[in-house]
Amino acid sequence: ADEAFPACAERETLEETGLVVRAGRLAYVYDLVVPDLGRRNAEFFFLADTEGGVLREERTGGDTPNRVAFLSRAEMAEEHVLPGFLLDVLWQDRADGFSMVHCVGPDIAR
């Protein structure tokens, strides 16, 4: 409750990947409403610089193990990437220098 979003992103990245990062600018807000569960989830994606640590390529959590990796555009297109919106916007936003924060979700695209 008292943790700032950038600090949370740094902590979560370390816990889930083994990498120590310094969070930079906010790039995406992913807004997901799940009416059947009466729940709303917001995820915040930051640009970050790696400062240390070692990438752990396998992560477990939930029902399915997840692979963690740095991927090229071609490699990413062959993978099941979560959240899926990244397949549509990430590379263009990177080319544009992440010039704006995008709010995305099932019914949102800006």
Buried (B, 14 or more C-beta within 10 A) or exposed (E): EEEEEBEEBBEEBBEEBBBBBBBEEBBBBBBBBEEEEEEEEEEBBBBBEEEEEEEEEEBEEEEEEBEBEEEEEEEBEEEEBEEEBBBEBBBEBEEEEBEEBBEBBEEBEE
